[in-house]
């Protein structure tokens, strides 16, 4: 690959061929696994009480039921993206979909906590094949830059909508079926993919693939998994050594991975792409967009259910305006990209995200409902435009033959953003809650759980006399709302900084321009 530099500001790209009905039908098919993975990231939390009652996991097992999936998924994304470049992205997609459907059935009918943890590991393994394959296949399906942006807008909207739909789907399933249904819902969505993808989606892969580099695959896994684990352990109040040691192992493995890629003539992933502002900036924006989205969903779902008192289904329906705003904004980004610089669009999106969080910081109170609904709609609009443009830039900057590896970087940023959004903002919220909540003294009951979580406070209140229970619930609601205000203020500041950084990094990229490696980036 030629030396990478800033994309020139004058050369215009020739338009590719126009997509026909087959390509748009193929896009619809590729959205199915995207929705499944996105929903799966948020739906499980609603099933945990039922799982705990049925399988009776220990506290450690319950954490691994949650964490096993994202840890394995994040660690394998880069390796699976490169594998798709080598063996064929459609082939990898079909293998992954088959495996994901089979393991979903195993998870749904797990007879023990250990069996469910093992199934979650398998879901992470096969899930890592799905997301990079779907995004990288879009590059070959849509060669016209405007149509590709539209396809990526739909793809990005599916991710955000799927994450926000998790509570709706989970609430509906758990009101009508048993906890295993949150896993089984994936099966009927994957069957059409397996039937239609061989007909509608053309195969694509690197025509001159590099040799299988087992060392690089191991290093990528060893880099990402411990770092994600360290973030989660820190948020859960883990020990210093339990957080620092995995973080150091991950950092060392990441350094060795980068060093190996720079020295190999046929690297698994060309890390020099990060020297291109369009690519590096887009990856950071991708991460921070999901950070903002998942962090907001973390506390808004608890506020609507545990403070306002809505059912899971009712709470999920209140998020629908935000989902629609995210989809509409993602589609609006396509015509905007023809006339506005990427830096303007992305900075505007981050500013909207900051405004959404700012709305909560100003108007949040225990009885508040509509400020949260309006704030999520504002935030969704900002995330929609930012995600569309950043994913387009990531795909367009990488060489076509390395689309799978580039897509894997995008998905890795997504997973790390999801983990850090919950962990960082959740830790701030929890610290403020613990500092402010007041538990009744001399009640004769163990009230320690009330200081840990809002859900724990409600559980403890059920065992207390009425007057003490009411006092605890009021204190917990006010403490949680105070934590939401502080968390939202911090997140709003982070989004402002992110918007400014995006402007500085990408301001030289002109409107209507891609940064295609091998075309512009040479």
Backbone torsions as a table, in degrees:
resi	resn	phi	psi	omega
1	UNK	NA	139.6	-178.6
2	UNK	-68.2	163.7	178.3
3	UNK	-60.3	138.2	-175.1
4	UNK	-92.6	132.9	178.9
5	UNK	-137.0	-176.5	175.3
6	UNK	-64.2	141.4	176.0
7	UNK	-67.0	138.8	179.6
8	UNK	-65.3	158.0	-173.8
9	UNK	-99.9	-0.7	-174.1
10	UNK	-111.9	-37.1	-173.7
11	UNK	-69.8	129.0	175.8
12	UNK	-98.0	145.7	-176.4
13	UNK	-87.5	141.1	174.0
14	UNK	-67.3	146.0	178.1
15	UNK	-74.5	143.5	176.4
16	UNK	-82.2	-174.5	179.7
17	UNK	-70.9	151.2	-179.4
18	UNK	-78.4	135.2	179.5
19	UNK	-73.7	146.0	178.9
20	UNK	-108.5	-172.2	-179.2
21	UNK	-57.1	-34.4	-178.5
22	UNK	-63.7	-42.4	-179.0
23	UNK	-65.6	-40.2	-179.6
24	UNK	-71.2	-33.8	173.6
25	UNK	-66.2	-37.8	177.2
26	UNK	-63.1	-38.8	177.1
27	UNK	-60.3	-43.3	179.2
28	UNK	-59.9	-39.4	178.4
29	UNK	-65.9	-41.0	-177.9
30	UNK	-70.1	-18.7	177.8
31	UNK	-71.9	-21.5	-176.6
32	UNK	-61.4	-52.3	178.4
33	UNK	-67.2	-28.7	177.7
34	UNK	-62.8	-46.5	178.5
35	UNK	-61.9	-41.0	-178.1
36	UNK	-62.1	-48.6	-178.2
37	UNK	-64.0	-41.6	-178.2
38	UNK	-67.1	-44.1	178.5
39	UNK	-64.5	-39.9	-177.0
40	UNK	-62.6	-24.6	-179.8
41	UNK	-70.4	-23.6	-174.5
42	UNK	-121.9	-12.9	-173.3
43	UNK	-77.7	-27.1	-171.8
44	UNK	-66.4	-33.1	-176.5
45	UNK	-57.9	-29.7	-179.9
46	UNK	-75.0	-22.9	-177.6
47	UNK	-92.5	-8.7	-174.3
48	UNK	-58.6	-43.1	178.3
49	UNK	-58.1	-42.1	179.4
50	UNK	-68.3	-39.4	178.2
51	UNK	-63.4	-43.5	-179.6
52	UNK	-61.5	-39.5	179.9
53	UNK	-70.3	-36.1	-176.5
54	UNK	-80.7	-47.6	-174.0
55	UNK	-97.9	-14.6	179.4
56	UNK	49.5	58.3	178.0
57	UNK	-73.9	156.6	170.7
58	UNK	-72.8	171.2	178.5
59	UNK	-59.1	-40.7	179.6
60	UNK	-67.1	-42.9	178.8
61	UNK	-62.4	-37.7	-179.8
62	UNK	-64.7	-39.1	177.0
63	UNK	-63.3	-40.0	-178.8
64	UNK	-72.2	-28.6	174.0
65	UNK	-59.5	-38.8	179.0
66	UNK	-77.1	-45.9	-166.9
67	UNK	-85.8	-23.1	-173.9
68	UNK	-59.1	-41.6	-177.6
69	UNK	-63.3	-55.6	-178.5
70	UNK	-67.5	-30.2	179.0
71	UNK	-64.1	-49.0	179.9
72	UNK	-68.0	-42.1	-179.5
73	UNK	-59.2	-50.0	-178.5
74	UNK	-63.9	-39.0	-177.0
75	UNK	-68.7	-27.4	-174.0
76	UNK	-102.0	-4.7	-173.6
77	UNK	-59.7	-47.8	-177.8
78	UNK	-63.6	-43.8	179.8
79	UNK	-63.3	-42.8	-179.2
80	UNK	-70.0	-35.1	175.6
81	UNK	-61.5	-43.2	177.7
82	UNK	-68.8	-35.8	177.5
83	UNK	-63.2	-38.9	177.3
84	UNK	-63.9	-38.0	175.6
85	UNK	-60.2	-31.4	-175.4
86	UNK	-85.6	-50.5	-172.4
87	UNK	-95.3	-12.0	-177.1
88	UNK	116.8	126.0	-175.1
89	UNK	-71.5	-37.0	177.5
90	UNK	-66.5	-42.5	178.8
91	UNK	-59.5	-44.8	179.1
92	UNK	-63.7	-38.7	178.9
93	UNK	-61.2	-44.2	-178.2
94	UNK	-68.6	-40.1	176.7
95	UNK	-62.9	-44.8	-179.1
96	UNK	-64.6	-41.2	-179.6
97	UNK	-64.8	-41.1	178.0
98	UNK	-61.7	-47.7	179.8
99	UNK	-64.7	-39.8	-179.0
100	UNK	-64.7	-41.0	179.3
101	UNK	-65.1	-43.5	-178.8
102	UNK	-64.3	-44.8	-178.3
103	UNK	-70.9	-28.6	175.8
104	UNK	-60.4	-38.6	177.9
105	UNK	-65.6	-42.8	177.8
106	UNK	-60.1	-44.2	-179.9
107	UNK	-62.7	-41.7	-177.0
108	UNK	-63.1	-33.4	-176.8
109	UNK	-109.1	26.7	178.8
110	UNK	-62.0	138.7	-177.8
111	UNK	-101.8	-4.9	179.9
112	UNK	-152.7	164.3	178.7
113	UNK	-64.3	-40.4	179.6
114	UNK	-63.3	-38.0	178.2
115	UNK	-64.9	-39.9	178.9
116	UNK	-68.6	-39.3	177.1
117	UNK	-60.7	-45.2	178.4
118	UNK	-61.4	-39.4	178.0
119	UNK	-65.3	-38.8	177.7
120	UNK	-64.4	-35.2	174.3
121	UNK	-62.2	-45.1	178.6
122	UNK	-63.2	-38.1	177.1
123	UNK	-64.1	-37.7	176.5
124	UNK	-65.0	-39.8	178.8
125	UNK	-61.4	-51.6	-177.9
126	UNK	-76.2	-30.2	176.2
127	UNK	-62.8	-31.6	179.5
128	UNK	-66.1	-19.6	178.3
129	UNK	-84.4	-21.6	-169.8
130	UNK	-81.8	-51.4	-172.2
131	UNK	-64.9	-50.8	178.9
132	UNK	-61.5	-35.2	-179.0
133	UNK	-65.2	-42.4	-178.3
134	UNK	-65.6	-44.9	-177.7
135	UNK	-68.2	-41.9	-178.5
136	UNK	-68.5	-32.1	178.1
137	UNK	-66.3	-26.7	178.8
138	UNK	-62.5	-31.6	-178.5
139	UNK	-64.6	-37.0	-179.4
140	UNK	-81.9	-28.5	178.6
141	UNK	-73.3	-37.8	-174.5
142	UNK	-121.5	100.0	-178.7
143	UNK	-91.0	-20.3	174.8
144	UNK	-76.2	130.0	-170.9
145	UNK	-63.7	-38.0	179.7
146	UNK	-67.9	-43.3	178.3
147	UNK	-66.3	-35.4	178.4
148	UNK	-65.3	-42.1	177.7
149	UNK	-59.6	-41.4	178.8
150	UNK	-63.9	-43.3	179.0
151	UNK	-63.0	-41.7	179.1
152	UNK	-68.4	-34.1	176.3
153	UNK	-61.1	-43.0	178.2
154	UNK	-66.1	-41.7	178.5
155	UNK	-60.9	-47.8	-179.5
156	UNK	-64.4	-40.6	178.9
157	UNK	-62.8	-34.3	179.0
158	UNK	-64.7	-37.7	178.6
159	UNK	-64.9	-53.2	-178.8
160	UNK	-63.0	-43.2	179.7
161	UNK	-64.6	-40.1	179.1
162	UNK	-62.6	-42.6	179.0
163	UNK	-62.7	-41.8	-179.7
164	UNK	-74.8	-26.4	179.4
165	UNK	-77.5	-15.1	-179.7
166	UNK	-50.6	-49.5	177.4
167	UNK	-61.3	-37.1	179.6
168	UNK	-66.0	-49.1	-179.9
169	UNK	-62.4	-46.6	-179.9
170	UNK	-62.1	-43.0	179.2
171	UNK	-61.4	-43.7	180.0
172	UNK	-64.6	-47.8	-176.8
173	UNK	-63.7	-42.1	-175.9
174	UNK	-75.3	-20.9	174.8
175	UNK	-77.9	-18.4	-175.1
176	UNK	-120.0	-21.2	-174.8
177	UNK	-135.7	-176.8	179.5
178	UNK	-88.3	172.5	-170.4
179	UNK	-61.0	-28.2	-179.2
180	UNK	-64.2	-17.9	-179.2
181	UNK	-65.0	-23.6	180.0
182	UNK	-69.8	-17.9	174.0
183	UNK	-94.0	-37.7	-176.0
184	UNK	-68.7	-21.0	-177.1
185	UNK	-61.0	-21.7	-178.9
186	UNK	-70.3	-30.4	-172.3
187	UNK	-62.5	-52.3	-179.3
188	UNK	-65.6	-19.9	176.6
189	UNK	-81.1	-27.3	-178.4
190	UNK	-84.7	-23.8	179.7
191	UNK	-60.4	-47.8	176.5
192	UNK	-60.2	-34.4	177.2
193	UNK	-61.3	-46.5	-178.1
194	UNK	-66.3	-30.2	-179.5
195	UNK	-81.9	-38.4	-170.6
196	UNK	-97.5	-28.5	-177.4
197	UNK	-59.5	-41.3	178.2
198	UNK	-62.4	-23.6	-178.3
199	UNK	-89.4	-40.5	-170.9
200	UNK	-98.1	-29.6	-172.5
201	UNK	-102.1	116.7	178.3
202	UNK	-72.8	148.9	177.4
203	UNK	-72.5	146.9	174.6
204	UNK	-148.7	146.1	177.3
205	UNK	-163.7	173.6	177.4
206	UNK	-71.0	121.0	-178.8
207	UNK	-67.7	-20.9	179.2
208	UNK	-130.6	69.3	-172.2
209	UNK	-69.4	149.6	174.8
210	UNK	-73.1	161.6	176.1
211	UNK	-65.4	152.1	176.8
212	UNK	-62.3	122.6	-177.1
213	UNK	-109.6	88.8	-176.5
214	UNK	-62.1	-33.8	-179.3
215	UNK	-65.5	-43.7	179.0
216	UNK	-65.0	-39.0	178.0
217	UNK	-61.9	-44.4	179.6
218	UNK	-64.2	-40.1	-179.4
219	UNK	-67.1	-38.7	178.9
220	UNK	-64.9	-39.8	177.8
221	UNK	-66.6	-41.8	-178.2
222	UNK	-72.0	-21.9	178.5
223	UNK	-80.4	-49.9	-171.0
224	UNK	-78.8	-43.7	-175.3
225	UNK	-60.7	-49.2	179.1
226	UNK	-64.3	-34.3	-179.8
227	UNK	-67.0	-45.0	177.3
228	UNK	-62.3	-40.7	178.3
229	UNK	-62.7	-41.8	-179.5
230	UNK	-62.3	-40.5	178.7
231	UNK	-63.2	-46.0	-179.7
232	UNK	-65.5	-41.1	-178.6
233	UNK	-65.4	-39.2	178.3
234	UNK	-63.4	-42.8	-179.6
235	UNK	-66.6	-28.9	-179.2
236	UNK	-88.6	11.1	177.2
237	UNK	76.9	29.4	-179.7
238	UNK	-68.5	169.0	-179.5
239	UNK	-69.7	162.0	179.6
240	UNK	-59.8	-45.7	-178.1
241	UNK	-68.0	-36.7	-179.9
242	UNK	-66.2	-22.8	177.1
243	UNK	-94.7	-44.8	-173.3
244	UNK	-69.0	-41.4	-176.0
245	UNK	-63.3	-50.7	176.5
246	UNK	-60.4	-37.4	179.7
247	UNK	-63.0	-41.4	179.3
248	UNK	-67.4	-40.4	178.0
249	UNK	-61.8	-45.1	179.0
250	UNK	-62.9	-43.1	-179.5
251	UNK	-64.0	-41.6	178.9
252	UNK	-64.6	-44.5	179.1
253	UNK	-63.9	-38.1	178.2
254	UNK	-63.7	-42.5	178.1
255	UNK	-62.1	-43.9	178.8
256	UNK	-65.2	-37.0	178.4
257	UNK	-62.9	-48.6	179.9
258	UNK	-61.9	-43.9	-179.8
259	UNK	-60.7	-41.3	-179.5
260	UNK	-68.2	-41.1	-179.1
261	UNK	-65.1	-36.8	179.9
262	UNK	-69.4	-26.7	-175.7
263	UNK	-93.2	-19.4	-177.5
264	UNK	-84.1	141.3	176.8
265	UNK	-71.3	-22.8	179.1
266	UNK	-129.2	72.7	-174.9
267	UNK	-66.5	151.3	175.5
268	UNK	-63.1	-37.8	173.9
269	UNK	-145.0	129.4	-178.0
270	UNK	-78.2	97.3	-176.9
271	UNK	-68.9	-10.6	177.1
272	UNK	-66.7	-14.6	174.7
273	UNK	-59.2	-26.1	179.8
274	UNK	-70.9	-10.0	174.2
275	UNK	-81.5	-10.0	177.3
276	UNK	-87.3	119.4	-177.9
277	UNK	-54.6	-38.4	-178.5
278	UNK	-60.5	-40.5	-177.5
279	UNK	-77.0	-53.2	-176.9
280	UNK	-60.8	-44.8	179.8
281	UNK	-63.9	-39.2	-179.3
282	UNK	-65.9	-38.6	178.3
283	UNK	-63.0	-43.6	179.7
284	UNK	-64.0	-42.8	178.4
285	UNK	-62.2	-41.5	178.1
286	UNK	-57.3	-47.5	-178.9
287	UNK	-62.2	-47.8	-175.4
288	UNK	-70.5	-30.6	177.0
289	UNK	-62.9	-47.2	179.5
290	UNK	-69.8	-35.0	174.0
291	UNK	-53.4	-48.3	-178.9
292	UNK	-66.4	-43.2	-176.7
293	UNK	-66.1	-53.0	-175.6
294	UNK	-69.2	-36.9	177.0
295	UNK	-61.2	-39.2	177.9
296	UNK	-67.0	-45.3	180.0
297	UNK	-61.5	-30.5	-178.6
298	UNK	-59.7	-46.7	-176.5
299	UNK	-94.3	-24.5	-178.8
300	UNK	-69.6	-34.3	179.1
301	UNK	-66.0	-38.9	178.4
302	UNK	-69.6	-40.4	-179.9
303	UNK	-62.1	-46.5	-176.3
304	UNK	-66.9	-34.8	-176.8
305	UNK	-89.6	-49.2	-170.7
306	UNK	-89.9	-21.9	179.2
307	UNK	-102.6	-55.0	-179.8
308	UNK	-72.4	-33.4	176.1
309	UNK	97.4	20.7	178.9
310	UNK	-80.3	156.0	172.5
311	UNK	-74.7	163.7	177.5
312	UNK	-54.6	-40.8	179.9
313	UNK	-66.3	-44.6	179.2
314	UNK	-63.6	-40.7	179.0
315	UNK	-64.1	-42.5	179.1
316	UNK	-61.9	-39.0	179.9
317	UNK	-65.3	-29.5	177.9
318	UNK	-67.8	-16.2	179.5
319	UNK	-89.9	-6.4	-177.2
320	UNK	-58.9	-42.8	177.8
321	UNK	-57.3	-37.7	178.0
322	UNK	-67.1	-37.9	177.1
323	UNK	-62.4	-46.4	179.7
324	UNK	-63.8	-38.5	177.9
325	UNK	-64.1	-38.0	179.2
326	UNK	-64.7	-44.1	179.6
327	UNK	-65.2	-47.0	-178.6
328	UNK	-63.0	-42.3	-179.5
329	UNK	-66.6	-38.2	177.2
330	UNK	-61.4	-40.9	178.2
331	UNK	-70.7	-35.3	178.2
332	UNK	-65.8	-27.4	-179.7
333	UNK	-62.1	-25.9	-177.4
334	UNK	-64.6	-55.4	176.6
335	UNK	-67.6	-31.8	178.5
336	UNK	-62.3	-35.3	-177.5
337	UNK	-65.8	-17.7	179.1
338	UNK	-77.3	-23.7	-173.5
339	UNK	-120.7	-16.7	-178.8
340	UNK	-116.9	147.6	176.1
341	UNK	-65.5	148.1	176.1
342	UNK	-55.3	-36.3	-179.6
343	UNK	-62.0	-37.0	-179.8
344	UNK	-68.0	-45.6	-177.2
345	UNK	-66.0	-47.2	-176.9
346	UNK	-68.2	-42.9	177.5
347	UNK	-62.2	-38.9	175.9
348	UNK	-62.9	-40.6	177.8
349	UNK	-63.1	-43.4	177.9
350	UNK	-65.8	-33.9	177.0
351	UNK	-65.5	-41.3	176.1
352	UNK	-62.4	-41.2	177.2
353	UNK	-60.3	-42.2	177.4
354	UNK	-63.0	-39.3	178.8
355	UNK	-64.9	-38.5	177.1
356	UNK	-61.3	-48.3	177.5
357	UNK	-65.0	-37.5	178.7
358	UNK	-62.4	-35.2	177.3
359	UNK	-59.7	-41.6	178.4
360	UNK	-68.5	-42.4	-178.8
361	UNK	-59.5	-31.2	-177.1
362	UNK	-89.5	-41.8	-168.6
363	UNK	-107.3	-1.6	-177.0
364	UNK	-66.7	135.3	172.0
365	UNK	-155.5	162.6	-173.8
366	UNK	-55.4	-33.1	-177.8
367	UNK	-94.1	1.7	-174.1
368	UNK	-70.0	135.5	174.3
369	UNK	-124.4	-57.7	-174.0
370	UNK	-66.3	-32.4	174.8
371	UNK	-58.1	-34.2	179.0
372	UNK	-72.7	-39.0	178.7
373	UNK	-64.9	-46.6	-180.0
374	UNK	-65.8	-42.1	-179.7
375	UNK	-62.0	-40.0	179.8
376	UNK	-67.7	-33.6	176.6
377	UNK	-66.0	-41.5	177.8
378	UNK	-64.6	-48.0	179.9
379	UNK	-61.4	-42.8	179.9
380	UNK	-60.5	-39.6	177.3
381	UNK	-61.7	-43.6	179.0
382	UNK	-65.2	-43.4	179.9
383	UNK	-66.1	-36.6	-178.8
384	UNK	-59.6	-48.0	-178.9
385	UNK	-71.5	-39.6	-178.0
386	UNK	-65.4	-42.7	-179.3
387	UNK	-65.7	-40.6	-179.1
388	UNK	-61.9	-50.1	-177.2
389	UNK	-68.5	-40.4	-177.8
390	UNK	-67.1	-41.7	178.6
391	UNK	-66.8	-37.4	176.2
392	UNK	-61.6	-42.2	-179.1
393	UNK	-68.6	-36.9	178.2
394	UNK	-62.8	-48.4	-179.1
395	UNK	-66.7	-41.6	-174.3
396	UNK	-71.4	-27.7	-177.6
397	UNK	-76.4	-34.5	-177.3
398	UNK	-76.9	149.9	174.8
399	UNK	-60.6	144.8	-177.6
400	UNK	-54.5	-37.1	-177.3
401	UNK	-71.7	-13.9	178.7
402	UNK	-109.7	23.8	-176.3
403	UNK	-60.9	-35.5	-179.7
404	UNK	-63.9	-44.4	179.2
405	UNK	-65.6	-39.5	178.7
406	UNK	-65.3	-43.1	177.7
407	UNK	-61.7	-36.0	178.6
408	UNK	-64.7	-37.1	176.4
409	UNK	-63.1	-42.0	177.4
410	UNK	-59.7	-43.8	-178.2
411	UNK	-72.7	-31.4	175.1
412	UNK	-64.5	-42.2	175.7
413	UNK	-60.3	-39.2	178.3
414	UNK	-60.3	-49.0	-176.6
415	UNK	-66.1	-42.6	179.2
416	UNK	-66.1	-38.2	175.9
417	UNK	-62.1	-40.6	179.2
418	UNK	-64.9	-43.4	-179.3
419	UNK	-66.5	-47.1	-177.5
420	UNK	-70.7	-33.0	177.9
421	UNK	-59.8	-46.3	178.2
422	UNK	-70.5	-43.6	-173.1
423	UNK	-71.4	-50.9	-175.7
424	UNK	-69.5	-54.1	-179.3
425	UNK	-67.5	-35.6	177.1
426	UNK	-63.8	-37.6	179.5
427	UNK	-66.9	-39.4	177.6
428	UNK	-64.0	-45.3	179.6
429	UNK	-61.7	-45.4	-177.5
430	UNK	-64.7	-40.4	-179.6
431	UNK	-62.5	-43.7	179.1
432	UNK	-66.6	-40.7	179.0
433	UNK	-61.7	-47.9	-178.7
434	UNK	-62.3	-34.2	-178.0
435	UNK	-72.2	-27.8	-171.3
436	UNK	-104.3	-23.5	-174.7
437	UNK	-72.2	139.1	177.8
438	UNK	-111.8	127.1	178.5
439	UNK	-104.5	146.4	-178.3
440	UNK	-67.9	141.1	177.5
441	UNK	-95.3	153.4	176.7
442	UNK	56.7	36.0	179.8
443	UNK	-88.2	-14.8	-177.3
444	UNK	80.7	2.6	-179.4
445	UNK	-119.4	154.4	176.1
446	UNK	-77.5	110.6	-176.6
447	UNK	-104.2	11.5	-176.8
448	UNK	-62.9	-34.4	-179.1
449	UNK	-64.1	-27.6	-179.3
450	UNK	-66.7	-23.9	179.7
451	UNK	-86.7	-7.1	-177.3
452	UNK	-89.6	-49.0	-176.5
453	UNK	-145.8	162.4	175.4
454	UNK	-65.4	-39.1	176.1
455	UNK	-62.3	-38.3	177.0
456	UNK	-63.3	-35.9	178.1
457	UNK	-64.2	-40.2	179.4
458	UNK	-67.0	-37.8	178.3
459	UNK	-64.8	-44.0	179.2
460	UNK	-64.7	-38.6	-178.5
461	UNK	-61.1	-30.3	179.3
462	UNK	-64.9	-19.4	-177.5
463	UNK	-101.6	3.2	-174.9
464	UNK	-106.5	158.4	170.8
465	UNK	-58.1	158.7	-171.7
466	UNK	-56.7	-47.5	-176.6
467	UNK	-65.1	-41.5	178.4
468	UNK	-69.6	-36.3	178.9
469	UNK	-64.1	-43.9	179.2
470	UNK	-63.2	-41.1	178.8
471	UNK	-63.8	-41.4	179.3
472	UNK	-65.1	-44.1	-178.4
473	UNK	-64.6	-39.8	177.7
474	UNK	-64.3	-44.8	179.9
475	UNK	-63.1	-43.4	-179.3
476	UNK	-64.5	-41.4	179.7
477	UNK	-63.9	-43.3	178.7
478	UNK	-67.4	-38.9	179.0
479	UNK	-66.1	-41.5	178.4
480	UNK	-64.5	-43.9	179.0
481	UNK	-63.3	-39.3	175.2
482	UNK	-61.4	-38.6	176.3
483	UNK	-65.8	-38.0	178.0
484	UNK	-63.3	-40.6	179.3
485	UNK	-62.4	-48.4	-179.6
486	UNK	-64.3	-44.5	180.0
487	UNK	-60.2	-43.6	-178.9
488	UNK	-66.1	-38.3	178.0
489	UNK	-63.5	-42.8	177.5
490	UNK	-63.6	-45.3	-179.6
491	UNK	-63.5	-39.3	178.2
492	UNK	-60.7	-42.9	177.6
493	UNK	-63.2	-40.9	178.7
494	UNK	-62.8	-39.4	179.8
495	UNK	-68.0	-35.9	175.7
496	UNK	-63.7	-44.9	177.6
497	UNK	-62.0	-41.9	179.1
498	UNK	-62.3	-42.0	178.1
499	UNK	-63.1	-41.2	177.1
500	UNK	-64.9	-41.4	178.6
501	UNK	-64.5	-40.9	178.3
502	UNK	-61.1	-40.3	178.5
503	UNK	-62.1	-45.3	-177.5
504	UNK	-66.3	-39.7	-175.5
505	UNK	-74.9	-37.7	-169.2
506	UNK	-109.0	4.6	-171.7
507	UNK	-64.0	-21.4	-178.3
508	UNK	-81.1	-11.4	-177.8
509	UNK	-82.6	123.9	-174.6
510	UNK	-77.6	166.8	177.3
511	UNK	-67.2	147.6	175.2
512	UNK	69.0	15.9	-173.6
513	UNK	-116.6	137.3	170.5
514	UNK	-95.7	171.9	176.2
515	UNK	-125.9	61.4	-174.1
516	UNK	-74.0	124.3	175.5
517	UNK	-65.4	139.3	-177.0
518	UNK	86.4	-13.8	177.7
519	UNK	-120.7	-66.1	178.6
520	UNK	-88.8	-40.8	-171.2
521	UNK	-93.3	80.5	-178.1
522	UNK	-136.9	NA	NA
